[in-house]
Amino acid sequence: MVFRIGIISDTHGLLRPEAERALTGVDHIIHGGDIGDPDIITALRRIAPVSAIRGNVDTGDWAGQYPETERVRLAGRWFYLLHDLKTMQIDPVTQGIDVVVSGHSHVPEIDTVDGVLYVNPGSAGRRRFKLPITLAILHVTTEALRPVIHDLEAD
């Protein structure tokens, strides 16, 4: 059985219809910060349960309900969520983390280091520079983790 996790970040108050369509059918959504507006999380919760952290632009009173970092267990795997990977203060290997989810850079990236999967879904909000508008879908099975970056303008 496949458990599908939608990973989105840096919406900055804009939830594109393309993002909503790409997330339709996922089992869970992770928002990697810079939400920008609490209505974003409300809309995402209409699609699937959401785990979210706050980013550096999430400064209003509403943002206090979201932690800066969070450990989440999904589909038998441990996820560590933080907005800016450069601020990570734990060793994911010794902490038993399977997947580290970050955002902030607006640059989509997938990497595996010492057996830990790192996923930055890029930015699904307003365009920054000439970077693509993206999110990720992570397919989780008992045997593997298979992340895929989706370009919302090309899909």
ABEGO torsion letter per residue (X at the ends): XBBBBBBBBGAGGBBBAAAAAAABGBABBBBAEGAGBAAAAAAAAAABBBBBBBBAABABAAAAABBABBBBBBGGBBBBBBABAAABABBAAAAGBABBBBBGAGBBBBBBBGGBBBBBAEBABBBBEABBBBBBBBBBBAABBBBBBBBAAAX
